[in-house]
Amino acid sequence: MLAYACVMTATQERPEEQHLPYDVFARACPSRGTLEHVTGRWGALTLGALHEGSYRFNELRRRVDGVSEKMLSQTLHALERDGLVHREAQPTNPPRVDYELTPLGHAVAERLLALIHCVEGAMDDVLTARTVYDTRTATA
């Protein structure tokens, strides 16, 4: 079995030792919404792209291949509300709007990119596992 770049420190493995005031596993915890915004397909890809630098809306839409204008707009609004993305509207004609990560957004994106790179690095194994699974279940 391969050793992936998904190694955690002892405190990361035991979040109960950190004594955080929020618990994402609790139904009413507000961190669940933010986790959903960050880990959803479009949120994760948007944060990953913005980690590269500032983007205008259409540049970001091209970078996050496959996202619709409506979904990107909703994603950016949610991430801005959560304090992860900063939106700057320039008073020009036509209006220019730039999006970039906040310091909190950078911290979240760093961790998210570690997960993305872990998944990308493991894709050969994932594809092999899928083939084995599909073969096994097709004959069952």
Buried (B, 14 or more C-beta within 10 A) or exposed (E): EEEEEEEEEEEEEEEEEEEEEEEBEEEEBEBBEBBEBBEBEBBBBBBBBBBEEEBEBEBBBEBBEEBEEEBBEBBBEBBBEBEBBBEEEEEEEEEEBBBBBBEEBBEBBEEBBBBBBEEEEBEEEEEEEEEEEEEEEEEE
